[in-house]
Amino acid sequence: MTVLQPQALPQAAPARVLACGAFLKNRALLLDGRTAWWSPLHGDLASPDACMALEASLATLVDRADGPIAAVAHDLHPDFASTRAALGWAQRLGVPALAVQHHHAHLGVVQAEGGLGDDPLIGLALDGFGLGADGQAWGGEVLHVAGARCNRMAHLPRLAQPGGDAAAREPWRGAAAVLHAAGRADDIGPRFAPQVGEPLVRGLRQLLDRDLHAPRSSSAGRWFDAAAALLGLSLRQSHEAEAAMALEAAASRWLASGRRPDLPPPSLDLLPLVAALADEPDPGRGAARFHLALGQGLVHAAVDAAAAVGATQVALGGGCFANRLLAAEVTAGLQAAGLTVHAPRAAGCGDAGLALGQAWVAALQRVAAPHAADLATMVD
């Protein structure tokens, strides 16, 4: 039997929506008035058991609805099991299946929990991966959210991911991509061959030289990984975010002494900063430089974006904001600039809470286009 967990919201949703959640750390949700009904955590949808559990939860959520469901929300990625589940339930219910871009949904969580309604805001969405509106891999985004619409205003540099998904498990691959992009490709072999083996490094160098099987991503998570690998803190990960946590811990220890590292001018262009970490003798100082420079770059970009559109509020979303050092640096900088900062609450900043944002954004979309038979994500 599926046990649902209610979450009270400060503002009633504009429409009743069933949301199928993320691919990783999946949870489904029914947004109904001022209550968000959560399914149990199903885990990653790579297993048949998790997919079956999601289907069971969706059936329970549909039965729980206190009236007709207006739409079924899902991720923009067409191949996710949660997307297929959403399409099936939308057909059964005779309602639209609404695709919500991953990072827009992260900000939707903040809107729903903060009672922000459809107020315009600038969003900083940082995580490991989400399919972007342009079909590319996103994960380090500055977005303008207004009503049901979401416009991309800036992003972190797109870093090659040699080996594709393997780059998320092996941070040294992203570090090699940084060296390659910085014109230091000949440093890749001497730096990493002793740890991972000459044949593997030689093959990866060929991928980068030929631009083969090395998709690019603006993911903040992959930049964290590359920085950790260049500082010798993590070459391979045994669990998710291991490299990022090691980087945060090293930075926090170094900053605890009251020191502050020299920083470049604020910028989202991380390549020069991260490439220089290859020559940093003090991993703690390098980790601190990375965190503070990234934080200042994000603040600078958000302040510029807010001024451009006349926004006064900034929302922080995505799993990278579980990093307390980064979150504190960004929050302090934005507040010093006179902006109001909002962050996720009970749902959390990671993918386990994404269904709430999907549902909220889809509810706004449904109200914005109530007669559409089928709506795509409203991201420009």
C-alpha positions in Angstrom: 0.0 0.0 0.0 1.3 3.4 -1.0 1.4 5.9 1.9 1.2 9.5 0.9 2.7 12.4 2.8 1.0 15.8 2.8 2.9 19.1 2.6 1.0 22.3 3.3 1.7 25.2 1.0 1.3 28.9 1.7 -0.7 29.6 -1.4 -3.2 27.5 -3.4 -2.1 26.1 -6.7 -3.8 27.6 -9.8 -4.7 24.1 -11.0 -4.7 20.5 -9.8 -1.7 18.7 -11.3 -0.2 15.2 -11.1 3.6 15.3 -11.4 5.8 12.3 -12.2 9.1 13.6 -10.8 12.8 13.2 -11.8 14.7 10.3 -13.1 17.1 10.3 -10.1 15.7 10.1 -6.6 12.2 9.9 -8.0 9.1 10.9 -6.1 5.7 11.7 -7.6 3.3 14.3 -6.4 -0.3 15.5 -6.6 -0.7 19.3 -6.3 -4.2 19.9 -5.0 -5.2 23.3 -3.7 -2.8 24.2 -0.8 -1.6 20.7 -0.3 1.1 18.8 -2.0 0.6 15.1 -1.7 4.0 13.3 -1.9 4.6 9.6 -2.8 7.3 7.7 -1.1 10.8 7.9 -2.5 11.2 5.4 -5.4 14.9 5.9 -6.0 16.5 6.1 -9.5 14.2 4.9 -12.3 16.9 2.7 -13.9 15.4 -0.3 -12.2 12.1 -2.1 -13.1 11.1 -2.1 -9.4 11.4 1.7 -9.1 9.3 2.1 -12.3 6.6 -0.2 -10.9 6.6 1.6 -7.6 6.2 4.9 -9.5 3.2 3.5 -11.3 1.6 2.3 -8.1 2.1 5.7 -6.5 0.6 7.6 -9.4 -2.5 5.4 -9.2 -2.8 6.2 -5.5 -2.3 9.9 -6.1 -5.0 10.0 -8.8 -7.4 8.3 -6.3 -6.5 10.9 -3.7 -7.4 13.9 -6.0 -10.3 16.0 -4.6 -11.6 16.7 -8.1 -10.6 16.5 -11.8 -6.9 16.6 -12.6 -6.0 19.3 -15.1 -2.7 18.1 -16.3 0.2 15.6 -15.8 3.6 17.1 -15.5 6.9 15.5 -16.5 10.5 16.3 -17.3 11.5 17.6 -20.7 13.7 14.5 -21.4 11.6 12.3 -23.7 13.4 9.0 -22.7 12.9 9.0 -19.0 10.6 6.4 -17.5 8.8 9.2 -15.6 8.0 10.9 -19.0 6.6 7.7 -20.4 4.5 7.2 -17.2 3.2 10.8 -17.6 2.1 10.3 -21.2 0.3 7.2 -20.2 -1.6 8.8 -17.3 -2.4 11.9 -19.4 -4.0 9.7 -22.0 -6.0 7.8 -19.4 -7.2 11.0 -17.8 -7.8 12.8 -21.0 -5.7 15.8 -20.0 -2.5 17.4 -21.4 0.9 16.0 -20.6 3.1 19.1 -19.8 6.8 19.0 -20.2 8.7 21.2 -17.7 12.4 21.9 -18.2 14.4 20.4 -15.3 15.9 23.7 -14.0 12.7 25.6 -14.4 11.2 22.9 -12.1 13.9 23.4 -9.5 12.9 27.1 -9.3 9.2 26.1 -9.3 9.9 24.3 -6.0 10.9 27.6 -4.5 7.9 29.4 -6.0 5.5 26.9 -4.5 7.1 26.7 -1.0 7.7 30.4 -0.8 4.2 31.5 -1.8 5.7 33.5 -4.7 2.9 32.7 -7.1 3.9 33.8 -10.6 5.9 36.8 -9.4 8.9 37.5 -11.7 12.3 36.4 -10.4 15.8 35.5 -11.3 16.7 31.9 -10.7 20.1 30.3 -10.1 19.8 26.6 -10.9 22.9 24.5 -10.3 23.1 20.7 -10.4 24.6 17.8 -12.3 22.3 17.4 -15.3 19.1 18.4 -16.9 18.0 18.5 -20.5 17.9 22.1 -21.7 15.4 23.7 -24.0 18.0 23.7 -26.7 18.5 19.9 -26.4 21.9 20.3 -24.7 22.9 19.3 -21.2 22.4 22.1 -18.7 23.3 22.5 -15.0 24.7 25.9 -14.3 21.9 28.3 -15.2 20.8 31.9 -14.7 17.1 32.0 -15.6 14.4 34.7 -15.7 11.1 33.2 -14.6 7.9 35.2 -15.2 4.5 33.5 -15.0 4.7 30.3 -16.9 7.7 31.4 -19.0 11.4 30.8 -18.3 14.2 32.5 -20.2 17.8 31.5 -20.1 19.9 34.6 -19.5 23.4 33.2 -18.8 25.1 30.0 -17.9 28.4 28.5 -16.9 30.8 27.5 -19.7 30.0 24.3 -21.5 32.7 21.7 -20.6 33.4 18.6 -22.6 32.4 15.3 -20.9 34.8 12.8 -22.5 33.2 9.3 -22.3 29.7 10.7 -21.8 28.1 9.5 -18.5 31.5 8.1 -17.4 32.6 11.7 -16.8 30.1 12.0 -13.9 31.6 9.0 -12.2 35.2 9.8 -12.9 36.1 13.5 -12.1 39.6 13.1 -13.7 37.9 13.1 -17.1 36.5 16.6 -16.6 39.8 17.7 -15.3 41.4 16.5 -18.4 38.8 18.4 -20.5 39.7 21.6 -18.6 43.4 21.1 -19.4 42.6 20.4 -23.0 40.4 23.5 -23.3 43.0 25.6 -21.7 45.7 24.6 -24.2 47.4 22.3 -21.8 46.6 19.0 -23.4 50.2 17.7 -23.1 49.8 17.9 -19.3 47.0 15.3 -19.3 49.2 12.3 -19.6 51.8 13.1 -17.0 49.2 14.2 -14.5 46.7 11.3 -14.7 48.4 8.3 -16.3 50.1 7.3 -13.0 46.7 7.0 -11.3 44.4 5.7 -14.0 46.7 4.1 -16.5 48.4 5.2 -19.8 45.9 3.4 -22.2 42.9 5.0 -20.6 44.5 8.5 -20.7 45.6 8.0 -24.3 42.1 7.0 -25.4 40.6 10.0 -23.6 43.1 12.4 -25.1 42.0 11.1 -28.6 38.3 11.7 -27.7 39.2 15.3 -26.8 41.5 15.9 -29.8 38.8 14.6 -32.2 35.8 16.0 -30.3 34.2 12.5 -30.3 32.0 11.1 -27.5 32.6 14.2 -25.5 29.3 16.0 -25.2 29.4 19.5 -23.6 27.5 20.5 -20.5 27.1 23.7 -18.5 26.7 21.6 -15.4 28.0 23.1 -12.2 28.4 19.6 -10.8 30.9 18.7 -13.5 32.9 21.9 -12.8 33.0 20.9 -9.1 34.3 17.5 -10.1 37.0 18.9 -12.4 38.2 21.2 -9.6 38.3 18.4 -7.1 40.3 16.2 -9.5 42.8 18.9 -10.4 43.5 19.4 -6.7 44.0 15.7 -6.1 40.9 15.4 -3.9 38.9 12.9 -6.1 39.7 11.1 -9.3 36.9 8.5 -9.2 33.7 8.6 -7.2 32.2 5.7 -5.3 29.0 7.7 -4.6 27.2 10.7 -6.0 28.7 14.1 -5.1 31.7 12.6 -3.4 34.1 14.9 -5.2 32.0 18.0 -4.5 31.8 17.2 -0.8 35.5 16.6 -0.6 36.0 20.0 -2.3 33.6 21.7 0.1 35.2 20.1 3.1 38.7 21.2 2.0 37.6 24.8 1.4 35.7 25.0 4.7 38.8 23.8 6.7 41.0 26.3 4.9 38.6 29.2 5.4 38.0 28.3 9.1 41.4 30.0 9.8 39.9 33.3 8.7 42.0 33.6 5.6 40.6 34.7 2.2 42.3 33.8 -1.1 43.0 36.2 -3.9 40.1 36.1 -6.4 39.8 37.1 -10.1 37.2 39.7 -11.1 33.6 38.2 -10.9 32.8 36.1 -13.9 31.0 32.9 -14.9 34.0 31.9 -17.1 35.5 29.2 -14.8 38.0 27.9 -17.3 41.1 30.1 -16.3 40.4 29.7 -12.6 39.9 25.9 -12.7 42.8 25.3 -15.1 45.1 27.2 -12.7 44.2 24.7 -9.9 46.5 22.2 -11.7 49.4 24.3 -10.3 47.9 25.0 -6.9 50.2 23.5 -4.1 47.6 23.9 -1.4 44.3 22.0 -2.1 42.5 23.8 0.7 43.3 27.2 -0.7 42.5 26.1 -4.3 39.1 24.7 -3.1 38.4 28.0 -1.3 39.3 30.0 -4.4 36.9 27.9 -6.5 34.0 28.2 -4.1 34.3 32.0 -3.6 35.0 32.8 -7.2 32.0 30.7 -8.4 29.9 32.4 -5.7 30.9 35.9 -6.7 30.5 35.1 -10.4 26.9 33.8 -9.8 26.1 36.9 -7.7 27.4 39.2 -10.4 25.4 37.4 -13.1 22.2 37.4 -11.1 22.5 41.1 -10.2 23.0 42.0 -13.9 20.1 39.8 -14.9 17.8 41.3 -12.2 18.7 44.8 -13.3 18.0 43.9 -17.0 14.4 42.7 -16.3 13.5 44.7 -13.2 13.4 41.7 -10.8 14.0 42.1 -7.1 13.9 38.4 -6.1 16.3 35.6 -6.7 15.5 31.8 -6.2 18.2 29.3 -5.6 17.6 25.7 -6.8 19.3 22.5 -7.7 21.4 20.0 -5.8 24.6 22.1 -5.8 23.0 24.4 -3.3 23.2 21.6 -0.7 26.8 22.9 -0.5 26.4 25.2 2.5 29.6 27.2 1.7 28.4 28.1 -1.8 24.8 28.8 -0.7 26.0 31.1 2.1 28.4 33.0 -0.2 25.7 33.5 -2.9 23.0 34.4 -0.5 25.2 37.0 1.3 26.3 38.6 -2.0 22.7 38.8 -3.3 21.4 40.3 -0.1 24.2 42.9 -0.1 23.1 43.9 -3.5 19.6 44.5 -2.2 17.9 41.4 -3.6 15.5 39.1 -1.8 16.8 35.5 -1.8 14.5 32.5 -1.6 15.6 28.9 -1.2 13.8 25.5 -1.1 12.4 24.4 2.2 10.9 21.0 3.1 11.1 19.6 -0.5 14.9 20.3 -0.5 17.1 21.5 -3.4 17.7 18.2 -5.0 15.8 16.0 -7.5 13.8 14.3 -4.8 11.7 17.4 -4.5 11.5 18.2 -8.2 7.9 17.0 -8.7 6.6 19.9 -6.7 8.3 22.3 -9.1 7.1 20.4 -12.1 3.5 20.5 -10.8 3.7 24.2 -9.9 5.1 25.3 -13.3 2.6 23.0 -15.1 -0.3 24.5 -13.1 0.8 28.0 -14.3 1.1 26.7 -17.9 -2.4 25.2 -17.7 -3.9 28.5 -16.6 -1.9 30.4 -19.2 -3.2 28.1 -22.0 -6.3 26.4 -20.7 -7.6 25.2 -24.1 -4.4 23.7 -25.5 -4.7 20.0 -26.2 -1.0 19.4 -25.6 1.6 21.9 -24.3 5.3 21.9 -24.6 7.6 23.5 -22.0 7.4 27.3 -22.1 11.1 27.9 -22.0 12.7 30.4 -24.4 
